[in-house]
Amino acid sequence: MICRINDYHGISGITMSKLTQREIDVLTLVAQGYTNSDIANKLFISKDTVKAHLKSIYNRFDFNYCHDSSSVFRLRAALLWMEYEKELAK
């Protein structure tokens, strides 16, 4: 399966509010460029738990899950977070 950046459709505050606090923590760190290992160390959780949170975030935003495309997800995470930050600033 190929994922494309243009599959990104944006978010709403309602969608973002469906995330758990831990998912928001993980998404924030992904958007800041941290690796899964870095995130695990910062949040005192395992890398497998980080991956589980990332998969949950994928599912909540209806992203296509791509096993070989973590860089696309990380870019999408940054886009999501920037959009969410704009909504909070309004």
VOPA-570646 format. One record per residue: residue in three letters; x, y, z of N, C-alpha, C, O, CB in turn. Coordinates in Angstrom, 2 decimals, padded with zeros to 5 digits. Glycine has a CB too. Layout:
BEGIN
 seti  n_east n_north    n_up ca_east ca_north   ca_up  c_east c_north    c_up  o_east o_north    o_up cb_east cb_north   cb_up
  ALA       X       Y       Z       X        Y       Z       X       Y       Z       X       Y       Z       X        Y       Z
...
end
This chain:
BEGIN
 seti  n_east n_north    n_up ca_east ca_north   ca_up  c_east c_north    c_up  o_east o_north    o_up cb_east cb_north   cb_up
  MET  000.85 -001.18  000.00  000.00   000.00  000.00  000.89  001.24  000.00  001.88  001.30  000.73 -000.96   000.00  001.23
  ILE  000.54  002.21 -000.79  001.28   003.47 -000.85  000.47  004.54 -000.15 -000.73  004.68 -000.40  001.59   003.87 -002.33
  CYS  001.12  005.29  000.72  000.46   006.42  001.39  000.97  007.69  000.74  002.14  007.80  000.40  000.74   006.42  002.93
  ARG  000.10  008.63  000.58  000.48   009.91 -000.02  000.14  011.03  000.95 -000.86  010.97  001.67 -000.24   010.12 -001.38
  ILE  000.98  012.05  000.94  000.75   013.20  001.81 -000.59  013.84  001.50 -001.24  014.35  002.42  001.88   014.23  001.66
  ASN -001.01  013.84  000.24 -002.26   014.50 -000.11 -003.49  013.73  000.38 -004.62  014.17  000.16 -002.34   014.69 -001.59
  ASP -003.29  012.58  001.03 -004.40   011.88  001.67 -004.84  012.60  002.94 -005.91  012.32  003.48 -004.02   010.44  001.99
  TYR -004.02  013.52  003.42 -004.32   014.27  004.63 -005.51  015.19  004.39 -005.51  015.96  003.43 -003.08   015.08  005.10
  HIS -006.51  015.12  005.26 -007.72   015.92  005.09 -007.96  016.91  006.22 -009.02  017.52  006.28 -008.90   015.03  004.96
  GLY -007.01  017.08  007.11 -007.21   018.01  008.21 -007.97  017.36  009.36 -008.35  016.19  009.30 -007.96   019.24  007.73
  ILE -008.17  018.14  010.39 -008.84   017.65  011.59 -009.80  018.70  012.10 -009.84  019.83  011.59 -007.82   017.27  012.69
  SER -010.55  018.34  013.08 -011.38   019.30  013.79 -011.07  019.16  015.27 -010.53  018.14  015.69 -012.91   019.09  013.50
  GLY -011.41  020.15  016.06 -011.23   020.07  017.50 -011.97  018.89  018.08 -011.52  018.29  019.06 -011.70   021.34  018.16
  ILE -013.11  018.54  017.47 -013.89   017.41  017.95 -013.09  016.12  017.78 -013.03  015.29  018.69 -015.25   017.31  017.20
  THR -012.47  015.95  016.62 -011.67   014.75  016.37 -010.48  014.70  017.32 -010.19  013.66  017.91 -011.20   014.71  014.92
  MET -009.80  015.82  017.47 -008.63   015.87  018.34 -009.03  015.58  019.79 -008.26  014.97  020.53 -007.94   017.25  018.25
  SER -010.22  016.00  020.18 -010.66   015.78  021.55 -010.93  014.30  021.84 -011.06  013.91  023.00 -011.90   016.60  021.85
  LYS -011.01  013.48  020.80 -011.20   012.04  020.99 -009.92  011.35  021.44 -009.96  010.21  021.90 -011.70   011.40  019.71
  LEU -008.78  012.02  021.31 -007.53   011.42  021.73 -007.42  011.40  023.25 -007.91  012.30  023.93 -006.34   012.18  021.13
  THR -006.78  010.35  023.76 -006.50   010.31  025.19 -005.34  011.27  025.47 -004.64  011.70  024.56 -006.16   008.85  025.66
  GLN -005.15  011.60  026.72 -004.04   012.48  027.08 -002.70  011.87  026.67 -001.80  012.58  026.22 -004.05   012.78  028.59
  ARG -002.57  010.56  026.83 -001.31   009.91  026.47 -001.10  009.95  024.96  000.03  010.12  024.50 -001.29   008.46  026.98
  GLU -002.17  009.78  024.19 -002.05   009.88  022.74 -001.64  011.30  022.33 -000.84  011.47  021.40 -003.38   009.50  022.05
  ILE -002.17  012.29  023.01 -001.77   013.67  022.74 -000.30  013.86  023.08  000.43  014.53  022.34 -002.64   014.66  023.54
  ASP  000.15  013.28  024.20  001.56   013.36  024.58  002.44  012.77  023.49  003.45  013.36  023.09  001.81   012.64  025.92
  VAL  002.06  011.58  023.01  002.83   010.90  021.97  002.81  011.72  020.67  003.86  011.92  020.05  002.28   009.48  021.71
  LEU  001.64  012.19  020.27  001.51   012.98  019.05  002.35  014.26  019.13  002.98  014.64  018.14  000.05   013.33  018.81
  THR  002.36  014.90  020.28  003.16   016.11  020.47  004.64  015.82  020.24  005.33  016.56  019.54  002.95   016.68  021.88
  LEU  005.12  014.73  020.83  006.54   014.38  020.68  006.88  013.95  019.26  007.96  014.26  018.75  006.90   013.27  021.66
  VAL  005.96  013.23  018.60  006.17   012.88  017.20  006.28  014.14  016.37  007.18  014.25  015.53  005.02   011.98  016.67
  ALA  005.37  015.08  016.60  005.37   016.33  015.84  006.64  017.14  016.08  007.05  017.93  015.23  004.15   017.17  016.22
  GLN  007.26  016.94  017.23  008.51   017.64  017.54  009.74  016.90  017.01  010.87  017.36  017.19  008.63   017.82  019.04
  GLY  009.52  015.76  016.36  010.61   015.05  015.71  011.26  013.94  016.52  012.29  013.40  016.10  011.62   016.00  015.34
  TYR  010.69  013.59  017.66  011.28   012.53  018.48  011.05  011.16  017.84  010.03  010.93  017.19  010.68   012.55  019.90
  THR  011.99  010.25  018.02  011.85   008.87  017.56  010.99  008.11  018.56  010.74  008.58  019.67  013.24   008.19  017.38
  ASN  010.55  006.91  018.16  009.77   006.08  019.08  010.57  005.77  020.34  010.02  005.76  021.44  009.34   004.77  018.38
  SER  011.86  005.50  020.19  012.71   005.21  021.36  012.79  006.42  022.28  012.69  006.29  023.50  014.13   004.80  020.90
  ASP  012.97  007.60  021.69  013.03   008.83  022.49  011.72  009.06  023.24  011.71  009.42  024.41  013.33   010.04  021.59
  ILE  010.61  008.83  022.54  009.28   009.02  023.15  009.11  008.05  024.32  008.64  008.43  025.39  008.15   008.82  022.11
  ALA  009.49  006.80  024.11  009.39   005.79  025.17  010.19  006.22  026.39  009.71  006.12  027.52  009.88   004.42  024.67
  ASN  011.40  006.70  026.18  012.24   007.14  027.30  011.65  008.36  028.00  011.65  008.42  029.23  013.65   007.45  026.81
  LYS  011.16  009.31  027.22  010.61   010.54  027.82  009.35  010.27  028.63  009.13  010.89  029.68  010.31   011.56  026.73
  LEU  008.52  009.34  028.14  007.23   009.08  028.80  007.29  007.87  029.74  006.29  007.51  030.36  006.16   008.85  027.75
  PHE  008.47  007.26  029.85  008.65   006.09  030.73  007.70  004.95  030.38  007.07  004.34  031.25  008.44   006.50  032.19
  ILE  007.61  004.68  029.06  006.81   003.57  028.56  007.67  002.78  027.59  008.75  003.23  027.20  005.48   004.08  027.88
  SER  007.20  001.60  027.19  007.97   000.78  026.25  007.76  001.28  024.81  006.81  002.00  024.51  007.56  -000.70  026.37
  LYS  008.68  000.87  023.93  008.53   001.21  022.51  007.26  000.57  021.94  006.61  001.15  021.07  009.76   000.74  021.70
  ASP  006.91 -000.62  022.43  005.68  -001.27  021.97  004.45 -000.46  022.36  003.48 -000.39  021.60  005.58  -002.69  022.54
  THR  004.48  000.15  023.53  003.36   001.00  023.96  003.28  002.25  023.08  002.19  002.69  022.73  003.51   001.41  025.44
  VAL  004.42  002.81  022.73  004.44   003.96  021.81  003.79  003.55  020.50  002.94  004.26  019.97  005.89   004.47  021.57
  LYS  004.20  002.40  019.97  003.64   001.91  018.70  002.13  001.70  018.81  001.39  001.99  017.87  004.32   000.59  018.29
  ALA  001.67  001.19  019.94  000.23   000.99  020.14 -000.51  002.33  020.13 -001.58  002.44  019.54 -000.04   000.25  021.46
  HIS  000.07  003.34  020.77 -000.55   004.67  020.75 -000.58  005.24  019.34 -001.57  005.83  018.92  000.20   005.63  021.69
  LEU  000.51  005.06  018.60  000.57   005.56  017.23 -000.47  004.88  016.35 -001.12  005.53  015.54  001.96   005.35  016.64
  LYS -000.62  003.57  016.51 -001.63   002.85  015.73 -003.03  003.34  016.08 -003.88  003.48  015.20 -001.53   001.34  015.99
  SER -003.28  003.61  017.35 -004.57   004.13  017.78 -004.84  005.51  017.15 -005.95  005.79  016.73 -004.62   004.22  019.32
  ILE -003.80  006.35  017.11 -003.93   007.67  016.49 -004.24  007.50  015.00 -005.10  008.20  014.47 -002.65   008.51  016.70
  TYR -003.53  006.59  014.33 -003.82   006.29  012.93 -005.30  006.00  012.76 -005.97  006.57  011.90 -002.96   005.10  012.43
  ASN -005.80  005.09  013.58 -007.19   004.65  013.46 -008.18  005.77  013.73 -009.19  005.89  013.03 -007.45   003.51  014.42
  ARG -007.92  006.59  014.72 -008.85   007.68  015.06 -008.97  008.71  013.94 -010.02  009.33  013.78 -008.39   008.37  016.33
  PHE -007.90  008.88  013.16 -007.93   009.87  012.08 -008.10  009.22  010.71 -007.95  009.88  009.68 -006.65   010.68  012.09
  ASP -008.42  007.92  010.70 -008.64   007.20  009.44 -007.47  007.31  008.48 -007.67  007.40  007.26 -009.89   007.70  008.77
  PHE -006.24  007.31  009.01 -005.07   007.28  008.15 -004.94  005.87  007.60 -005.33  004.90  008.25 -003.77   007.72  008.91
  ASN -004.39  005.77  006.40 -004.05   004.44  005.88 -002.81  003.97  006.62 -001.80  004.67  006.67 -003.81   004.48  004.32
  TYR -002.90  002.80  007.18 -001.75   002.27  007.92 -000.71  001.76  006.94 -001.01  000.89  006.12 -002.18   001.15  008.90
  CYS  000.48  002.27  007.02  001.57   001.87  006.13  002.72  001.35  006.97  003.32  002.10  007.74  002.03   003.06  005.23
  HIS  003.03  000.11  006.83  004.11  -000.49  007.61  005.47  000.13  007.30  006.35  000.19  008.16  004.17  -001.98  007.36
  ASP  005.64  000.59  006.07  006.96   001.08  005.67  007.00  002.59  005.53  007.89  003.12  004.87  007.37   000.43  004.38
  SER  006.07  003.29  006.13  006.01   004.71  005.88  005.84  005.53  007.16  004.93  006.36  007.26  004.89   005.02  004.93
  SER  006.70  005.31  008.12  006.60   006.06  009.37  006.90  007.54  009.14  006.39  008.39  009.87  007.56   005.49  010.41
  SER  007.72  007.84  008.13  008.03   009.25  007.87  006.80  010.01  007.41  006.63  011.18  007.73  009.15   009.37  006.82
  VAL  005.93  009.34  006.64  004.68   009.97  006.22  003.80  010.22  007.44  003.22  011.30  007.58  003.93   009.08  005.18
  PHE  003.71  009.23  008.33  002.90   009.43  009.54  003.45  010.59  010.36  002.68  011.41  010.87  002.86   008.15  010.38
  ARG  004.75  010.67  010.51  005.35   011.72  011.33  005.08  013.09  010.71  004.86  014.06  011.44  006.86   011.49  011.48
  LEU  005.10  013.18  009.40  004.76   014.44  008.75  003.29  014.78  008.99  002.95  015.92  009.29  005.06   014.38  007.24
  ARG  002.43  013.79  008.87  001.01   014.01  009.13  000.78  014.43  010.58 -000.04  015.31  010.86  000.20   012.73  008.81
  ALA  001.49  013.82  011.50  001.37   014.17  012.91  001.73  015.63  013.12  001.05  016.35  013.86  002.26   013.28  013.78
  ALA  002.80  016.08  012.49  003.20   017.48  012.61  002.13  018.39  012.02  001.81  019.42  012.61  004.55   017.73  011.90
  LEU  001.56  018.02  010.88  000.49   018.81  010.28 -000.73  018.87  011.19 -001.33  019.93  011.37  000.10   018.24  008.90
  LEU -001.10  017.72  011.75 -002.23   017.67  012.68 -002.00  018.60  013.86 -002.87  019.37  014.26 -002.46   016.24  013.17
  TRP -000.80  018.49  014.41 -000.51   019.28  015.62 -000.51  020.78  015.32 -001.00  021.57  016.11  000.84   018.87  016.21
  MET  000.06  021.16  014.17  000.07   022.58  013.82 -001.35  023.10  013.62 -001.68  024.21  014.04  000.90   022.82  012.54
  GLU -002.19  022.28  012.97 -003.58   022.68  012.77 -004.31  022.79  014.11 -005.08  023.73  014.32 -004.30   021.68  011.84
  TYR -004.08  021.85  014.99 -004.71   021.86  016.30 -004.27  023.09  017.11 -005.09  023.73  017.76 -004.37   020.57  017.07
  GLU -002.99  023.40  017.06 -002.47   024.58  017.76 -003.14  025.86  017.23 -003.43  026.76  018.01 -000.93   024.67  017.60
  LYS -003.37  025.93  015.91 -004.06   027.09  015.34 -005.48  027.19  015.88 -005.95  028.28  016.20 -004.09   027.01  013.81
  GLU -006.17  026.05  015.99 -007.53   026.04  016.50 -007.58  026.49  017.95 -008.49  027.20  018.35 -008.15   024.66  016.36
  LEU -006.59  026.07  018.74 -006.54   026.46  020.14 -006.31  027.96  020.28 -006.79  028.59  021.23 -005.44   025.67  020.87
  ALA -005.57  028.53  019.34 -005.23   029.96  019.41 -006.41  030.86  019.07 -006.39  032.05  019.39 -004.08   030.26  018.47
  LYS -007.43  030.30  018.42 -008.59   031.12  018.01 -009.39  031.59  019.19 -010.39  032.28  019.03 -009.49   030.34  017.06
end
